[in-house]
Amino acid sequence: MLGLLGLGLRAGKVIVGVDGVRTGLRAGKCALVVVAADASPRALEKVVRLAEGRGVPRVVGPGSAEIGQRLGRPPVMVVGVRDPDLARGIRAAGNKSAVGTED
């Protein structure tokens, strides 16, 4: 999952951070939201409710420090994925991780 997010960032197909993801959700530009496992209640309230209201699926990723490190940033609580194909790949990677397979 983290590898795909990194590729998406380099390709300009992801949005990083709570404010950016909220803006992307409102504009209908997010196909998926990745939420850090340790995201703050405030971040969850701001993003998850909006994603649910817009019908955008979400997956729980690793911790915010790990996501941020992989993306070359400080801790990241949420990432919005713009590209539907990338979103499908991340969801598939998330499902494999859930059963013990590496991403």
Secondary structure as UniProt FT lines:
FT   HELIX           2..10
FT   TURN            11..12
FT   STRAND          14..16
FT   HELIX           18..26
FT   TURN            27..28
FT   STRAND          32..35
FT   TURN            37..38
FT   HELIX           41..54
FT   STRAND          58..60
FT   HELIX           64..70
FT   TURN            71..72
FT   STRAND          78..81
FT   HELIX           84..98
FT   TURN            99..100
//
